[in-house]
């Protein structure tokens, strides 16, 4: 797509400005280690939530002249600063590079006074620069830390998911405040056989200070907190990054900790993990940073975990008057609101209509990088999207995933196509979601079933013609993406036809009036007990004849 490194980094910078910088309840991430996955994949997920149209991009690998620099652009289009280019950069598709390194994030915000307006690099630029410069998760952490040491960190508190074919790491970073240097951070390797989750709330508490194989951190992460009064060494308590730099708030418990709870309760039902912490029950213990799942998770399992509205729990968003007559889990923003002086909050699910894009990455060390690295990519709500496989070696992306304008609907944009289907389904959700899931299951099932065959062929081609292998995987990824979008357009047409004007057409195309569920009608009658009653009195014919 791009002909030089300079063009993609400039374009990427501008494109990512559309993502909210100060989000407090946007994005969810789940990390699965080799030993916790059925096939030995390292997987991370990322829902990038916000009202923007993502443009899927491929940044090619490049060699660069000594002394080359990269301009970093501001919101106003001016150059805020420059960073030194490295001799060679790696190819990146979305948020996975050619070495199967993948990165995702969620913003926890943390202490607002630690935002550094003089810092040059926001979190999204750090992610992309790390992907272009690192081969492993550990290298990515080193790249990101060196960059902020040299150029300053511009964002608020951030949690990163970082995966390579062997390891998964969680890293948290926050700034030093106006005029400060570098950033304060800590990174932990997820123990093999475990899963981890984060969702816009700082997750790293106490950490080992003498275990460099499994824990890395900035030199002054503790001393700075002491200077600021965030931590008192004499208290006898171990230092906690979370309580020093991103202490919990009531709203974050409901909208953030609840998502971690749900990812964990679906991974390990046997733990019967209490919801007390996310409900704000006094003295409830925070959720562990990682847990061992009840069984090893498949890619399909992970897709299911990211499609969650708390179904089957007391917080099920498809139940109750607030779900409307047809069990719709969508709640309009703001999530927190006030009535008669009392503060309330809707549930904030993992699946949300405000998702721009999401992915599930697979990094597999028993396969060559070109075949082992796959990003399963989708746009809009995870519940109603369809994930398509994008191999990390591909030289192009599906065209419909690379275009779109938030101000103009277009059938040429995958994002708009999926939004059309999802938004229309909200009118009669309990009915239409079944039609959507039928198509979703069919398409994803085909992709999953084809994966071993596609990869076997790719490996055979690699042995004789590596370039042909890359072209083969590119063609597969692009064609699958475009096939899914075409099928989704057809699905949109079918839904509009079948569910027109509130009717539901039967198998022969005849419209039927299905009305509303009795449970919902009872709730309506409670609010207006007399408004909808039919009159008992019937006109008298004799009285009608009187003058």
Kinemage of the C-alpha trace (Angstrom):
@kinemage 1
@onewidth
@group {chain A} dominant
@subgroup {mainchain}
@vectorlist {calphas} color= white
{ca unk a 1} P 0.000 0.000 0.000
{ca unk a 2} L 2.794 2.450 0.881
{ca unk a 3} L 5.944 3.088 -1.080
{ca unk a 4} L 8.250 4.363 1.632
{ca unk a 5} L 8.609 4.335 5.396
{ca unk a 6} L 8.116 8.072 5.777
{ca unk a 7} L 4.680 8.047 4.182
{ca unk a 8} L 3.272 5.262 6.375
{ca unk a 9} L 4.515 6.708 9.651
{ca unk a 10} L 3.046 10.114 8.836
{ca unk a 11} L -0.225 8.610 7.673
{ca unk a 12} L -0.375 6.233 10.598
{ca unk a 13} L 0.153 9.080 13.040
{ca unk a 14} L -2.681 11.084 11.574
{ca unk a 15} L -5.020 8.107 11.265
{ca unk a 16} L -4.592 7.126 14.904
{ca unk a 17} L -5.424 10.620 16.148
{ca unk a 18} L -9.052 9.585 15.697
{ca unk a 19} L -8.721 7.207 18.660
{ca unk a 20} L -9.743 8.842 21.968
{ca unk a 21} L -6.655 9.778 23.973
{ca unk a 22} L -8.395 10.064 27.331
{ca unk a 23} L -10.778 7.115 27.194
{ca unk a 24} L -11.616 5.647 30.592
{ca unk a 25} L -13.894 2.765 29.646
{ca unk a 26} L -12.773 1.957 26.110
{ca unk a 27} L -10.869 -1.178 25.049
{ca unk a 28} L -10.630 -4.689 26.479
{ca unk a 29} L -7.732 -7.133 26.294
{ca unk a 30} L -7.266 -10.828 27.050
{ca unk a 31} L -3.911 -12.655 26.983
{ca unk a 32} L -3.446 -16.407 26.548
{ca unk a 33} L -0.053 -18.076 27.018
{ca unk a 34} L 1.224 -21.107 25.087
{ca unk a 35} L 0.390 -23.521 27.857
{ca unk a 36} L -3.137 -22.137 28.219
{ca unk a 37} L -4.095 -22.580 24.551
{ca unk a 38} L -5.219 -25.808 22.914
{ca unk a 39} L -2.782 -25.646 20.003
{ca unk a 40} L 0.147 -23.902 21.729
{ca unk a 41} L -0.572 -20.479 20.251
{ca unk a 42} L 0.199 -17.350 22.199
{ca unk a 43} L -2.908 -15.194 21.764
{ca unk a 44} L -3.846 -11.660 22.696
{ca unk a 45} L -7.068 -9.828 21.988
{ca unk a 46} L -7.698 -6.120 21.543
{ca unk a 47} L -10.976 -4.272 21.173
{ca unk a 48} L -10.200 -0.722 20.113
{ca unk a 49} L -13.372 0.999 21.228
{ca unk a 50} L -14.316 4.476 20.099
{ca unk a 51} L -16.447 6.270 17.523
{ca unk a 52} L -14.018 6.300 14.606
{ca unk a 53} L -13.566 4.480 11.299
{ca unk a 54} L -10.375 2.397 11.388
{ca unk a 55} L -8.291 2.002 8.240
{ca unk a 56} L -6.469 -1.313 8.236
{ca unk a 57} L -2.900 -0.761 7.036
{ca unk a 58} L 0.185 -2.608 6.007
{ca unk a 59} L 3.534 -0.895 6.582
{ca unk a 60} L 6.247 -2.563 4.482
{ca unk a 61} L 9.710 -3.384 5.770
{ca unk a 62} L 12.360 -0.826 4.900
{ca unk a 63} L 16.070 -0.009 4.900
{ca unk a 64} L 17.017 3.538 5.826
{ca unk a 65} L 19.977 5.827 5.311
{ca unk a 66} L 22.190 6.834 8.247
{ca unk a 67} L 20.894 10.000 9.866
{ca unk a 68} L 17.308 9.506 8.680
{ca unk a 69} L 14.608 10.827 11.022
{ca unk a 70} L 10.874 10.408 11.466
{ca unk a 71} L 8.731 13.528 11.940
{ca unk a 72} L 6.050 13.208 14.620
{ca unk a 73} L 2.935 15.165 13.765
{ca unk a 74} L 0.564 16.994 16.089
{ca unk a 75} L -3.201 17.261 15.822
{ca unk a 76} L -2.839 20.540 13.947
{ca unk a 77} L -0.643 18.941 11.300
{ca unk a 78} L 2.568 20.602 12.446
{ca unk a 79} L 5.760 18.710 13.218
{ca unk a 80} L 6.105 18.382 17.015
{ca unk a 81} L 9.489 16.719 16.882
{ca unk a 82} L 11.639 14.082 15.207
{ca unk a 83} L 13.054 10.742 16.261
{ca unk a 84} L 16.030 8.907 14.824
{ca unk a 85} L 15.303 6.206 12.286
{ca unk a 86} L 16.842 2.760 12.651
{ca unk a 87} L 18.712 1.062 9.791
{ca unk a 88} L 16.002 -1.529 9.168
{ca unk a 89} L 12.294 -1.664 10.050
{ca unk a 90} L 10.014 -4.692 9.945
{ca unk a 91} L 6.793 -5.094 7.992
{ca unk a 92} L 3.576 -4.636 9.999
{ca unk a 93} L -0.006 -5.655 9.191
{ca unk a 94} L -2.455 -4.024 11.575
{ca unk a 95} L -0.806 -4.565 14.967
{ca unk a 96} L 1.298 -7.661 14.193
{ca unk a 97} L 4.706 -7.619 12.543
{ca unk a 98} L 6.471 -10.094 10.283
{ca unk a 99} L 8.067 -11.829 13.307
{ca unk a 100} L 4.671 -12.641 14.868
{ca unk a 101} L 5.036 -9.888 17.477
{ca unk a 102} L 1.617 -8.436 18.376
{ca unk a 103} L 0.650 -5.511 20.628
{ca unk a 104} L -2.660 -4.279 22.037
{ca unk a 105} L -3.632 -1.854 24.808
{ca unk a 106} L -6.206 -0.385 27.144
{ca unk a 107} L -6.034 3.063 28.740
{ca unk a 108} L -6.285 3.233 32.533
{ca unk a 109} L -5.717 6.978 32.820
{ca unk a 110} L -4.318 7.021 36.333
{ca unk a 111} L -3.219 10.189 38.066
{ca unk a 112} L -4.040 13.083 35.768
{ca unk a 113} L -1.242 15.253 37.096
{ca unk a 114} L 1.252 12.821 35.559
{ca unk a 115} L 0.255 13.610 31.986
{ca unk a 116} L 3.217 15.283 30.286
{ca unk a 117} L 2.151 17.700 27.512
{ca unk a 118} L 5.804 18.087 26.552
{ca unk a 119} L 6.220 14.374 25.824
{ca unk a 120} L 6.556 13.525 22.153
{ca unk a 121} L 5.222 9.970 21.915
{ca unk a 122} L 1.667 8.826 22.520
{ca unk a 123} L 0.925 5.188 23.279
{ca unk a 124} L -0.203 4.337 19.744
{ca unk a 125} L 3.052 5.610 18.244
{ca unk a 126} L 5.022 3.575 20.776
{ca unk a 127} L 3.107 0.471 19.741
{ca unk a 128} L 3.739 0.983 16.048
{ca unk a 129} L 7.382 1.930 16.473
{ca unk a 130} L 7.955 -1.141 18.639
{ca unk a 131} L 6.373 -3.370 16.001
{ca unk a 132} L 8.667 -1.891 13.355
{ca unk a 133} L 11.812 -2.290 15.507
{ca unk a 134} L 11.411 -5.418 17.669
{ca unk a 135} L 11.258 -9.164 17.058
{ca unk a 136} L 10.142 -10.318 20.507
{ca unk a 137} L 7.945 -9.098 23.355
{ca unk a 138} L 10.981 -8.464 25.543
{ca unk a 139} L 12.625 -6.408 22.772
{ca unk a 140} L 9.402 -4.431 22.322
{ca unk a 141} L 9.439 -3.477 26.009
{ca unk a 142} L 13.043 -2.331 25.670
{ca unk a 143} L 12.277 -0.341 22.519
{ca unk a 144} L 9.322 1.418 24.130
{ca unk a 145} L 11.235 2.243 27.310
{ca unk a 146} L 14.198 3.633 25.372
{ca unk a 147} L 11.956 5.771 23.184
{ca unk a 148} L 10.154 7.402 26.107
{ca unk a 149} L 13.459 7.927 27.929
{ca unk a 150} L 14.752 9.852 24.950
{ca unk a 151} L 11.631 11.609 23.673
{ca unk a 152} L 9.108 11.668 26.518
{ca unk a 153} L 5.756 9.984 26.986
{ca unk a 154} L 2.657 12.014 26.066
{ca unk a 155} L -0.309 9.816 27.055
{ca unk a 156} L -1.970 9.069 30.377
{ca unk a 157} L -1.716 5.666 32.050
{ca unk a 158} L -1.640 2.768 29.605
{ca unk a 159} L -1.688 -1.036 29.840
{ca unk a 160} L -0.120 -2.961 26.954
{ca unk a 161} L -0.571 -6.585 25.882
{ca unk a 162} L 2.562 -7.824 24.120
{ca unk a 163} L 2.896 -11.286 22.571
{ca unk a 164} L 5.460 -13.200 20.535
{ca unk a 165} L 5.480 -16.905 19.592
{ca unk a 166} L 6.802 -17.942 23.016
{ca unk a 167} L 5.667 -15.387 25.603
{ca unk a 168} L 2.930 -12.955 26.603
{ca unk a 169} L 3.705 -9.854 28.676
{ca unk a 170} L 1.612 -7.172 30.346
{ca unk a 171} L 3.202 -3.725 30.638
{ca unk a 172} L 1.888 -0.615 32.388
{ca unk a 173} L 3.207 2.897 31.802
{ca unk a 174} L 2.427 6.398 33.033
{ca unk a 175} L 4.097 9.773 32.581
{ca unk a 176} L 6.187 11.871 34.974
{ca unk a 177} L 4.045 15.011 34.844
{ca unk a 178} L 4.689 18.300 32.987
{ca unk a 179} L 8.349 18.801 32.159
{ca unk a 180} L 9.381 15.410 33.511
{ca unk a 181} L 11.638 12.910 31.822
{ca unk a 182} L 10.831 9.481 30.466
{ca unk a 183} L 8.009 7.429 31.988
{ca unk a 184} L 7.334 5.112 34.920
{ca unk a 185} L 6.528 1.550 33.994
{ca unk a 186} L 6.603 -2.107 34.897
{ca unk a 187} L 6.270 -5.219 32.715
{ca unk a 188} L 5.506 -8.786 33.810
{ca unk a 189} L 5.697 -12.029 31.854
{ca unk a 190} L 2.489 -14.034 32.165
{ca unk a 191} L 3.373 -17.482 33.596
{ca unk a 192} L 2.960 -20.228 31.028
{ca unk a 193} L -0.374 -21.994 31.357
{ca unk a 194} L -2.155 -18.859 32.587
{ca unk a 195} L -4.401 -16.163 31.136
{ca unk a 196} L -4.496 -12.451 31.950
{ca unk a 197} L -6.984 -9.643 31.313
{ca unk a 198} L -7.149 -5.862 31.517
{ca unk a 199} L -9.832 -3.318 30.678
{ca unk a 200} L -9.041 0.366 31.319
{ca unk a 201} L -8.004 -0.149 34.924
{ca unk a 202} L -4.453 -0.571 36.192
{ca unk a 203} L -3.835 -4.241 36.944
{ca unk a 204} L -0.256 -4.650 38.185
{ca unk a 205} L 0.046 -4.551 41.953
{ca unk a 206} L 3.157 -5.705 43.814
{ca unk a 207} L 5.936 -7.092 41.618
{ca unk a 208} L 9.326 -8.776 42.178
{ca unk a 209} L 12.331 -6.469 42.185
{ca unk a 210} L 14.960 -9.163 41.550
{ca unk a 211} L 13.554 -11.364 38.781
{ca unk a 212} L 14.662 -9.868 35.424
{ca unk a 213} L 13.591 -12.993 33.542
{ca unk a 214} L 9.976 -12.303 34.429
{ca unk a 215} L 9.794 -8.676 35.555
{ca unk a 216} L 11.218 -5.466 34.071
{ca unk a 217} L 10.643 -1.952 35.390
{ca unk a 218} L 11.901 1.610 35.165
{ca unk a 219} L 14.665 2.495 37.660
{ca unk a 220} L 12.744 5.143 39.596
{ca unk a 221} L 9.234 3.666 39.497
{ca unk a 222} L 9.169 3.367 43.319
{ca unk a 223} L 11.287 6.351 44.350
{ca unk a 224} L 9.211 8.726 42.207
{ca unk a 225} L 6.011 7.468 43.848
{ca unk a 226} L 7.584 8.109 47.243
{ca unk a 227} L 8.579 11.650 46.253
{ca unk a 228} L 5.027 12.364 45.116
{ca unk a 229} L 3.472 10.898 48.251
{ca unk a 230} L 1.805 8.024 46.375
{ca unk a 231} L 3.636 5.436 48.457
{ca unk a 232} L 4.949 5.331 52.027
{ca unk a 233} L 7.761 2.828 52.484
{ca unk a 234} L 7.387 2.974 56.266
{ca unk a 235} L 3.838 1.594 56.013
{ca unk a 236} L 5.286 -1.894 55.700
{ca unk a 237} L 3.146 -2.616 52.653
{ca unk a 238} L 4.829 -3.777 49.444
{ca unk a 239} L 4.859 -1.250 46.643
{ca unk a 240} L 1.876 -1.604 44.296
{ca unk a 241} L 2.029 0.037 40.871
{ca unk a 242} L -1.771 0.007 40.691
{ca unk a 243} L -2.404 1.773 43.980
{ca unk a 244} L 0.429 4.248 43.466
{ca unk a 245} L -0.292 5.323 39.888
{ca unk a 246} L -3.843 4.217 39.052
{ca unk a 247} L -5.900 3.798 42.230
{ca unk a 248} L -9.412 2.370 41.653
{ca unk a 249} L -12.440 4.647 41.493
{ca unk a 250} L -16.130 3.716 41.916
{ca unk a 251} L -16.881 4.183 38.226
{ca unk a 252} L -13.892 2.101 37.135
{ca unk a 253} L -15.012 -0.819 39.295
{ca unk a 254} L -18.360 -1.006 37.524
{ca unk a 255} L -17.192 -0.280 33.975
{ca unk a 256} L -13.690 -1.825 34.012
{ca unk a 257} L -13.179 -4.442 36.728
{ca unk a 258} L -16.455 -6.048 35.665
{ca unk a 259} L -14.987 -6.925 32.256
{ca unk a 260} L -11.935 -8.562 33.819
{ca unk a 261} L -14.258 -10.513 36.107
{ca unk a 262} L -16.285 -11.729 33.131
{ca unk a 263} L -13.256 -12.775 31.080
{ca unk a 264} L -11.984 -14.732 34.067
{ca unk a 265} L -15.323 -16.284 35.037
{ca unk a 266} L -15.701 -17.575 31.465
{ca unk a 267} L -12.137 -18.942 31.454
{ca unk a 268} L -12.409 -20.689 34.812
{ca unk a 269} L -16.042 -21.244 35.843
{ca unk a 270} L -14.920 -23.634 38.578
{ca unk a 271} L -13.407 -20.751 40.544
{ca unk a 272} L -16.868 -19.234 40.984
{ca unk a 273} L -15.117 -15.863 41.037
{ca unk a 274} L -17.050 -13.408 43.173
{ca unk a 275} L -18.421 -10.239 41.589
{ca unk a 276} L -17.999 -8.368 44.892
{ca unk a 277} L -14.927 -6.379 43.862
{ca unk a 278} L -16.451 -5.079 40.641
{ca unk a 279} L -19.670 -4.269 42.543
{ca unk a 280} L -17.677 -2.173 45.007
{ca unk a 281} L -18.340 -4.324 48.074
{ca unk a 282} L -16.207 -3.003 50.930
{ca unk a 283} L -13.033 -5.022 51.631
{ca unk a 284} L -13.575 -7.286 48.590
{ca unk a 285} L -10.297 -8.634 47.220
{ca unk a 286} L -9.161 -7.396 43.786
{ca unk a 287} L -9.051 -9.957 41.009
{ca unk a 288} L -5.713 -11.697 40.470
{ca unk a 289} L -3.519 -10.474 37.636
{ca unk a 290} L -3.640 -13.896 36.007
{ca unk a 291} L -5.449 -17.203 36.522
{ca unk a 292} L -5.197 -20.760 35.242
{ca unk a 293} L -8.161 -21.598 32.992
{ca unk a 294} L -10.226 -24.711 33.688
{ca unk a 295} L -9.145 -26.124 30.344
{ca unk a 296} L -6.924 -25.048 27.502
{ca unk a 297} L -8.618 -22.470 25.304
{ca unk a 298} L -9.145 -22.721 21.562
{ca unk a 299} L -9.237 -19.774 19.189
{ca unk a 300} L -13.003 -20.184 19.022
{ca unk a 301} L -13.176 -20.100 22.836
{ca unk a 302} L -11.308 -16.799 22.846
{ca unk a 303} L -13.674 -15.369 20.234
{ca unk a 304} L -16.527 -16.323 22.541
{ca unk a 305} L -14.916 -14.676 25.563
{ca unk a 306} L -14.687 -11.413 23.633
{ca unk a 307} L -18.390 -11.661 22.766
{ca unk a 308} L -19.877 -11.041 26.170
{ca unk a 309} L -22.738 -9.027 27.671
{ca unk a 310} L -22.601 -10.870 31.019
{ca unk a 311} L -25.046 -13.457 29.697
{ca unk a 312} L -26.043 -15.980 32.340
{ca unk a 313} L -25.124 -13.705 35.256
{ca unk a 314} L -27.216 -11.321 37.397
{ca unk a 315} L -25.855 -8.523 35.209
{ca unk a 316} L -27.085 -9.990 31.894
{ca unk a 317} L -27.667 -7.020 29.608
{ca unk a 318} L -30.150 -8.910 27.434
{ca unk a 319} L -32.581 -9.119 30.359
{ca unk a 320} L -34.801 -6.565 32.092
{ca unk a 321} L -36.748 -3.477 31.138
{ca unk a 322} L -33.528 -1.658 30.199
{ca unk a 323} L -32.986 -4.241 27.426
{ca unk a 324} L -36.250 -3.207 25.771
{ca unk a 325} L -38.847 -5.607 24.441
{ca unk a 326} L -36.365 -7.634 22.373
{ca unk a 327} L -33.445 -8.118 24.756
{ca unk a 328} L -31.044 -5.615 23.202
{ca unk a 329} L -27.750 -5.303 25.153
{ca unk a 330} L -26.896 -1.885 23.708
{ca unk a 331} L -26.848 1.056 26.143
{ca unk a 332} L -26.340 4.616 24.945
{ca unk a 333} L -23.480 6.701 26.328
{ca unk a 334} L -22.821 8.138 28.854
{ca unk a 335} L -22.379 4.989 30.874
{ca unk a 336} L -22.652 6.906 34.134
{ca unk a 337} L -25.614 9.220 34.657
{ca unk a 338} L -27.608 11.003 37.334
{ca unk a 339} L -31.302 11.155 38.182
{ca unk a 340} L -32.656 13.203 41.090
{ca unk a 341} L -29.183 13.686 42.534
{ca unk a 342} L -28.277 9.992 42.574
{ca unk a 343} L -25.444 8.605 40.413
{ca unk a 344} L -25.975 5.445 38.387
{ca unk a 345} L -24.098 3.396 35.790
{ca unk a 346} L -25.067 1.049 33.017
{ca unk a 347} L -23.092 -2.141 32.746
{ca unk a 348} L -20.123 -1.835 30.391
{ca unk a 349} L -19.742 -5.125 28.481
{ca unk a 350} L -16.777 -6.490 26.549
{ca unk a 351} L -18.971 -6.424 23.444
{ca unk a 352} L -19.935 -2.831 22.740
{ca unk a 353} L -21.419 -1.064 19.752
{ca unk a 354} L -18.659 1.561 19.955
{ca unk a 355} L -15.865 -0.824 18.918
{ca unk a 356} L -13.905 0.503 15.952
{ca unk a 357} L -11.991 -2.707 15.331
{ca unk a 358} L -10.857 -5.750 17.259
{ca unk a 359} L -8.428 -8.581 16.734
{ca unk a 360} L -7.283 -11.894 18.128
{ca unk a 361} L -3.655 -12.623 17.323
{ca unk a 362} L -2.099 -16.065 17.016
{ca unk a 363} L 1.693 -16.384 17.378
{ca unk a 364} L 2.953 -19.955 16.892
{ca unk a 365} L 6.557 -20.956 17.409
{ca unk a 366} L 6.376 -24.314 15.609
{ca unk a 367} L 5.680 -22.580 12.285
{ca unk a 368} L 7.817 -20.184 10.245
{ca unk a 369} L 6.904 -16.570 10.928
{ca unk a 370} L 5.163 -16.000 7.602
{ca unk a 371} L 2.676 -18.786 8.339
{ca unk a 372} L 2.651 -18.792 12.133
{ca unk a 373} L 1.514 -15.224 12.685
{ca unk a 374} L -2.188 -14.568 12.078
{ca unk a 375} L -4.395 -11.660 13.077
{ca unk a 376} L -8.086 -12.531 13.174
{ca unk a 377} L -9.497 -9.104 12.425
{ca unk a 378} L -13.009 -7.669 12.689
{ca unk a 379} L -14.697 -4.280 12.677
{ca unk a 380} L -17.510 -2.921 14.841
{ca unk a 381} L -19.092 -4.812 17.768
{ca unk a 382} L -17.340 -8.097 18.577
{ca unk a 383} L -20.718 -9.796 19.053
{ca unk a 384} L -21.900 -9.031 15.524
{ca unk a 385} L -18.613 -8.946 13.640
{ca unk a 386} L -17.022 -11.761 11.648
{ca unk a 387} L -13.311 -12.388 12.152
{ca unk a 388} L -11.141 -12.917 9.072
{ca unk a 389} L -7.553 -14.274 9.060
{ca unk a 390} L -4.747 -11.919 8.017
{ca unk a 391} L -1.327 -13.584 7.847
{ca unk a 392} L 1.565 -11.446 9.015
{ca unk a 393} L 3.476 -11.816 5.719
{ca unk a 394} L 0.751 -10.509 3.406
{ca unk a 395} L 1.570 -7.710 0.985
{ca unk a 396} L -1.909 -6.212 0.762
{ca unk a 397} L -5.070 -5.940 2.855
{ca unk a 398} L -8.753 -6.343 1.909
{ca unk a 399} L -9.655 -3.010 0.242
{ca unk a 400} L -12.976 -2.599 2.070
{ca unk a 401} L -11.156 -2.662 5.439
{ca unk a 402} L -8.851 0.184 4.387
{ca unk a 403} L -11.472 2.837 3.543
{ca unk a 404} L -14.330 4.702 5.169
{ca unk a 405} L -15.404 8.108 6.428
{ca unk a 406} L -17.268 8.610 9.691
{ca unk a 407} L -19.317 11.401 8.065
{ca unk a 408} L -20.485 9.417 5.027
{ca unk a 409} L -22.073 5.967 4.795
{ca unk a 410} L -20.639 3.716 2.090
{ca unk a 411} L -21.210 0.100 1.085
{ca unk a 412} L -17.543 0.104 0.031
{ca unk a 413} L -16.419 0.351 3.677
{ca unk a 414} L -16.429 -2.834 5.784
{ca unk a 415} L -16.902 -0.714 8.910
{ca unk a 416} L -20.099 0.814 7.551
{ca unk a 417} L -21.395 -2.541 6.312
{ca unk a 418} L -21.010 -4.135 9.738
{ca unk a 419} L -22.445 -1.053 11.444
{ca unk a 420} L -25.505 -1.166 9.208
{ca unk a 421} L -26.267 -4.768 10.143
{ca unk a 422} L -25.591 -4.245 13.859
{ca unk a 423} L -27.604 -1.041 14.131
{ca unk a 424} L -30.585 -2.436 12.243
{ca unk a 425} L -30.555 -5.542 14.432
{ca unk a 426} L -31.141 -3.365 17.510
{ca unk a 427} L -34.737 -2.835 16.369
{ca unk a 428} L -35.668 -6.494 16.926
{ca unk a 429} L -32.519 -7.869 18.511
{ca unk a 430} L -33.733 -11.207 19.895
{ca unk a 431} L -34.912 -12.173 16.421
{ca unk a 432} L -32.227 -10.717 14.179
{ca unk a 433} L -29.219 -11.770 16.264
{ca unk a 434} L -30.033 -15.394 15.407
{ca unk a 435} L -29.830 -14.647 11.684
{ca unk a 436} L -26.552 -12.786 12.211
{ca unk a 437} L -25.043 -15.594 14.258
{ca unk a 438} L -25.999 -18.165 11.621
{ca unk a 439} L -23.997 -16.299 8.978
{ca unk a 440} L -21.200 -15.474 11.433
{ca unk a 441} L -20.861 -19.107 12.480
{ca unk a 442} L -20.876 -20.301 8.884
{ca unk a 443} L -18.189 -17.878 7.706
{ca unk a 444} L -15.907 -18.182 10.729
{ca unk a 445} L -16.383 -21.941 10.726
{ca unk a 446} L -15.228 -22.091 7.121
{ca unk a 447} L -12.165 -19.965 7.868
{ca unk a 448} L -11.233 -22.095 10.873
{ca unk a 449} L -11.754 -25.319 8.932
{ca unk a 450} L -9.654 -24.035 6.028
{ca unk a 451} L -6.775 -22.861 8.231
{ca unk a 452} L -4.890 -26.208 8.399
{ca unk a 453} L -5.312 -26.753 4.662
{ca unk a 454} L -4.200 -23.233 3.766
{ca unk a 455} L -1.161 -23.470 6.014
{ca unk a 456} L -0.173 -26.915 4.735
{ca unk a 457} L -0.206 -25.562 1.189
{ca unk a 458} L 1.704 -22.456 2.260
{ca unk a 459} L 4.429 -24.561 3.856
{ca unk a 460} L 4.751 -26.642 0.695
{ca unk a 461} L 5.070 -23.475 -1.403
{ca unk a 462} L 7.623 -22.057 1.010
{ca unk a 463} L 9.896 -25.027 0.367
{ca unk a 464} L 9.964 -24.326 -3.371
{ca unk a 465} L 9.013 -20.670 -3.881
{ca unk a 466} L 8.756 -18.385 -0.789
{ca unk a 467} L 7.509 -15.472 -2.889
{ca unk a 468} L 4.673 -17.574 -4.243
{ca unk a 469} L 3.813 -18.563 -0.664
{ca unk a 470} L 3.493 -14.889 0.304
{ca unk a 471} L 1.293 -14.225 -2.720
{ca unk a 472} L -0.825 -17.264 -1.885
{ca unk a 473} L -1.415 -16.138 1.714
{ca unk a 474} L -2.047 -12.569 0.546
{ca unk a 475} L -4.668 -13.740 -1.929
{ca unk a 476} L -6.307 -15.907 0.722
{ca unk a 477} L -6.441 -13.125 3.321
{ca unk a 478} L -7.735 -10.507 0.886
{ca unk a 479} L -10.313 -12.802 -0.707
{ca unk a 480} L -11.632 -13.993 2.666
{ca unk a 481} L -11.991 -10.420 3.872
{ca unk a 482} L -13.857 -9.306 0.769
{ca unk a 483} L -16.016 -12.453 0.744
{ca unk a 484} L -17.097 -11.782 4.315
{ca unk a 485} L -18.019 -8.168 3.533
{ca unk a 486} L -20.024 -9.233 0.456
{ca unk a 487} L -21.884 -11.812 2.537
{ca unk a 488} L -22.569 -9.164 5.193
{ca unk a 489} L -24.056 -6.816 2.592
{ca unk a 490} L -26.352 -9.652 1.527
{ca unk a 491} L -27.188 -10.239 5.192
{ca unk a 492} L -28.132 -6.579 5.606
{ca unk a 493} L -30.450 -6.765 2.611
{ca unk a 494} L -32.011 -9.960 3.958
{ca unk a 495} L -32.631 -8.472 7.414
{ca unk a 496} L -34.209 -5.344 5.970
{ca unk a 497} L -36.531 -7.500 3.877
{ca unk a 498} L -37.418 -10.038 6.548
{ca unk a 499} L -37.991 -7.572 9.404
{ca unk a 500} L -39.748 -4.727 7.617
{ca unk a 501} L -42.103 -2.372 9.484
{ca unk a 502} L -41.996 -4.473 12.644
{ca unk a 503} L -43.268 -7.633 10.960
{ca unk a 504} L -41.389 -10.908 10.684
{ca unk a 505} L -41.696 -12.767 7.402
{ca unk a 506} L -42.161 -16.503 7.567
{ca unk a 507} L -40.483 -19.121 5.357
{ca unk a 508} L -42.847 -18.278 2.509
{ca unk a 509} L -42.267 -14.535 2.753
{ca unk a 510} L -45.584 -13.742 4.427
{ca unk a 511} L -45.384 -10.977 7.084
{ca unk a 512} L -46.502 -11.958 10.572
{ca unk a 513} L -47.237 -9.670 13.510
{ca unk a 514} L -45.278 -11.101 16.449
{ca unk a 515} L -46.012 -8.393 18.990
{ca unk a 516} L -44.062 -7.975 22.218
{ca unk a 517} L -42.993 -10.403 24.963
{ca unk a 518} L -45.525 -10.685 27.809
{ca unk a 519} L -42.836 -9.964 30.428
{ca unk a 520} L -42.065 -6.621 28.834
{ca unk a 521} L -45.758 -5.744 28.429
{ca unk a 522} L -46.249 -6.332 32.153
{ca unk a 523} L -43.465 -3.851 32.912
{ca unk a 524} L -45.071 -1.291 30.586
{ca unk a 525} L -48.408 -1.712 32.334
{ca unk a 526} L -46.794 -1.110 35.712
{ca unk a 527} L -45.758 2.356 34.592
{ca unk a 528} L -49.144 3.150 32.976
{ca unk a 529} L -51.716 0.783 34.511
{ca unk a 530} L -54.790 2.461 32.952
{ca unk a 531} L -53.427 3.971 29.734
{ca unk a 532} L -53.853 0.989 27.430
{ca unk a 533} L -57.045 -0.607 28.752
{ca unk a 534} L -59.812 -1.066 26.227
{ca unk a 535} L -63.106 0.670 27.119
{ca unk a 536} L -65.767 -1.522 28.730
{ca unk a 537} L -68.718 0.629 27.688
{ca unk a 538} L -70.255 -0.094 24.266
{ca unk a 539} L -72.397 2.512 22.430
{ca unk a 540} L -76.185 1.954 22.743
{ca unk a 541} L -78.034 1.912 19.428
{ca unk a 542} L -81.158 3.405 21.000
{ca unk a 543} L -79.262 6.348 22.441
{ca unk a 544} L -77.710 6.979 19.055
{ca unk a 545} L -81.206 7.483 17.514
{ca unk a 546} L -82.265 10.170 19.974
{ca unk a 547} L -82.299 13.750 18.625
